[in-house]
Amino acid sequence: MRRERSSRRRPCADRERAERRQRHATELAHQFDRLEIHHFFEVNKALEPGKEVETATWVNQAAAYSEIEACKERARSTGDQDGHGAG
């Protein structure tokens, strides 16, 4: 006698598959958001006469915090104590 295969999937496999799809969809959304922000800054400055902007690539959180600290140090070394620049 031949054993029939069940058409039902295991519940844990369905959940794992759904979680994998959700992670993928979330990552795609984040990528789209980054591209949209990048495009906004490029186009926004291009529309203003005499202004231009150089957009860079995205970095991880540690690199971002490192850049913030470097900016603070530059501000301290130039005497900009309030962090708002000259004027």
Backbone as a ProteinNet text record, in pm:
[ID]
protein_1_A
[PRIMARY]
MRRERSSRRRPCADRERAERRQRHATELAHQFDRLEIHHFFEVNKALEPGKEVETATWVNQAAAYSEIEACKERARSTGDQDGHGAG
[TERTIARY]
84.4	0	89.3	53.2	132.9	86.8	183.5	151.2	131.2	21.7	-6.8	65.1	112.8	179.9	74.5	97.5	5.6	31.3	-73.6	-59	-40.6	-59.4	-43.6	104	144.5	282.3	291.7	413	434.2	413.1	347.1	324.8	454	556.8	681.2	749.9	737	795.8	724.5	592.4	517	557.2	574.9	613.2	753.1	845.4	982.1	982.7	904.9	896.8	838.9	735.8	674	771.1	846	944	1055	1097.7	1200.5	1151.1	1026.8	968.6	954.8	916.2	900.2	1034.5	1140.5	1273.5	1317.9	1292.4	1330.4	1253.2	1123.5	1041.2	1085.7	1120.4	1166.4	1297.9	1389.8	1518.2	1498.4	1408.5	1379.7	1323.3	1236.7	1179.7	1288.3	1379.9	1490.1	1578.6	1606.5	1687.6	1617.5	1486.5	1410.5	1413.6	1396	1399.2	1533.7	1643.2	1776.1	1792.6	1746	1754.1	1670.1	1553.6	1466.2	1530.4	1591.2	1659.3	1777.5	1855.8	1970.8	1924.6	1820.4	1766.4	1717	1648.7	1596.8	1708.9	1817	1924.5	1996.4	2013.4	2076.3	1991.5	1863.4	1774.7	1744.5	1723.6	1688.5	1795.9	1921.2	2030.1	2053.7	2032.5	2052	1954.3	1839.4	1739.6	1774.6	1862.7	1902.2	2023.2	2013.7	2125.9	2251.9	2364.3	2492.5	2518.8	2433	2453.5	2465.1	2547.5	2559.3	2586.5	2560.5	2580.8	2647	2732.7	2794.1	2732.7	2658.8	2598.5	2695.6	2700.5	2793.6	2715.7	2784	2718.1	2674.4	2587.4	2540.1	2641.9	2655.8	2748.8	2673.9	2743.1	2678.6	2672.5	2606.8	2583.8	2714.9	2809.4	2936.8	3009.5	3011	3077.2	3004.8	2874.3	2797.9	2830.9	2834.5	2868.5	3012.5	3100.7	3239.6	3247.6	3172.1	3171	3112.5	3009.9	2950	3053.1	3126.6	3229.8	3340.7	3379.5	3482.3	3433.6	3308.2	3251.2	3250.2	3214.2	3214	3355.3	3453.3	3592.7	3638.3	3603.6	3637.6	3573	3449.8	3380.4	3450.4	3492.3	3562.6	3696.8	3767.8	3900.1	3894.4	3781	3766.6	3700.9	3669.3	3609.7	3459	3395.7	3251	3188.8	3168.8	3124	2975.9	2892.7	2750.1	2710.7	2803.1	2776.5	2692.1	2673.6	2589	2666.1	2795.5	2875.5	2891.2	2962.9	2988.2	2863.8	2848.7	2738.1	2629
-117.4	0	124.3	218.4	339.7	447.1	511.4	614.2	748.6	815.6	945	1056.1	1151.1	1266.8	1367	1422.5	1524.6	1655.8	1723	1852.6	1965.2	1930.4	2031.9	2047.1	2170.3	2197.7	2202.9	2189.1	2200.1	2344.9	2370.9	2509.1	2586.7	2521.7	2593.9	2632.6	2550.8	2584.4	2704.8	2708.7	2823.9	2951.8	2942.7	3060.2	3107.1	3012.6	3048.4	3115.1	3060.8	3117.8	3259.4	3277.7	3410.3	3509.9	3465.4	3553.9	3591.2	3497.7	3523.9	3626.3	3608.5	3705	3842.5	3847.5	3975.4	4046.8	3974.3	4035.2	4090.3	4013.3	4057.1	4183	4185	4301.3	4424.3	4405.3	4516.4	4571.7	4484.5	4529.4	4604.8	4557.4	4629.1	4768	4777	4907	5001.6	4950.9	5034.3	5081	4992.2	5029.8	5138.4	5124	5223.8	5357.9	5356.2	5480.6	5550.9	5475.6	5535.2	5596.9	5525.9	5580	5706.6	5706.9	5823.8	5945	5924.4	6033.2	6083.5	5992.6	6027.4	6114	6070.1	6143.6	6282	6291.2	6419.6	6521.8	6485.1	6581.2	6618.8	6524.2	6557	6655.8	6628.1	6710.8	6843.7	6842	6963.9	7071.3	7034.7	7132	7168.4	7075.5	7103.6	7210.3	7220.5	7319.7	7460.6	7471.5	7602.9	7653.2	7773.9	7826.2	7844.3	7798.7	7816.6	7721	7623	7527.6	7387.3	7308.6	7168.9	7087.6	6962.2	6874	6746.5	6692.3	6564.2	6461.2	6369.6	6265.5	6150.1	6090.7	5981.2	5851.6	5748.6	5620	5608.3	5514.7	5490.3	5405.8	5434.8	5359.6	5302.6	5220.4	5160.5	5260.2	5221.5	5309	5352.8	5262.2	5296.3	5404.7	5393	5493.8	5628.8	5625.5	5749.8	5820.6	5746	5806.9	5858.7	5787	5830.9	5965.5	5979.7	6105.4	6219.7	6191.9	6293.7	6342.6	6250	6288	6368.9	6331.3	6406.8	6548.8	6564	6697.7	6781.1	6718.1	6790	6837.2	6750.5	6786.3	6901.9	6899.5	7010.4	7139.6	7131.7	7250.1	7305.6	7215.5	7260.7	7325.3	7267.2	7319.7	7454.5	7484.3	7614.1	7718.1	7679.3	7774	7785.9	7697.2	7700	7619.8	7686.6	7617.7	7578.8	7658.6	7626.7	7530.5	7504.3	7408	7460.3	7592.3	7648.2	7720	7716.2	7779.7	7927.6	7990.6	8135	8214.2	8324.8	8413.5	8399.8
0	0	0	-80.7	-95.2	2.5	64.5	164.6	94.4	125.4	63.6	138.6	62	123	165.5	276.3	326.2	253.6	214.3	147.4	249.3	374.5	479.4	513.7	531.1	570.4	721.2	768.6	912.5	954.7	1065.9	1111.2	1134	1186.1	1212.3	1080.7	977.1	848.1	787.3	801.4	751.3	823.1	951.8	1030.4	993	977.3	937.3	800	708.9	574.2	579.7	659	672.7	735.7	835.8	899.2	801.5	720.1	620.5	517.8	473.5	379	441.6	568.6	637.7	650.2	686.3	695.9	560.6	455.9	321.7	281.8	308	274.7	353.3	480.3	563.5	510.4	472.3	418	287.3	202.5	78.2	106.1	206.8	243.1	292.6	373.9	422.9	307.6	213.2	97.5	17	-2.5	-77	-5.1	127.5	204.7	189.3	195.4	179	40.8	-62.2	-198.5	-212.9	-149.6	-156.7	-88.1	27.1	97.7	15.8	-39.4	-123	-241.4	-307.5	-422.5	-381	-266.9	-219.6	-205.1	-138.6	-115.8	-244.9	-335.2	-463.5	-542.8	-554.7	-636.7	-568.2	-438.6	-365.2	-382.2	-367.3	-381.5	-527.8	-618	-760.2	-809.4	-745.5	-785.5	-738.2	-639.1	-588.2	-666.4	-724.6	-803.8	-718.4	-771.6	-704.6	-590.2	-568.4	-459	-515.3	-449.2	-486.7	-361.4	-370.5	-256.4	-306.1	-223	-254.7	-161.6	-217.5	-134.5	-124.4	-10.1	16.2	31.3	69.6	90.9	236.4	262	397.1	471.5	601.5	685.4	804.4	880.9	997.7	1114.5	1219.7	1334	1399.6	1413.9	1479.1	1400.3	1268	1184.6	1195.2	1203.8	1216.7	1348.3	1458.3	1586.7	1587.9	1521.9	1512.5	1439.2	1332.1	1256.3	1339.9	1417.6	1505.4	1605.7	1666.3	1763.3	1696.9	1574.4	1501.7	1473.4	1438.9	1414	1541.9	1652.9	1780.8	1815	1791.4	1820.8	1732.1	1604.6	1515.7	1563.5	1609.3	1658.4	1782.9	1873.7	1993.9	1958	1863	1828.8	1755.8	1694	1626.6	1715.4	1837.6	1931.4	1920.6	1849.9	1833.7	1948.7	2061.2	2181.3	2177.4	2109.4	2109.8	1998	1904.6	1798.6	1685	1678.5	1574.5	1466.6	1467.4	1364.4	1386.1	1297.7	1308.5	1272.7	1337.9	1302.2	1395.5
[MASK]
+++++++++++++++++++++++++++++++++++++++++++++++++++++++++++++++++++++++++++++++++++++++

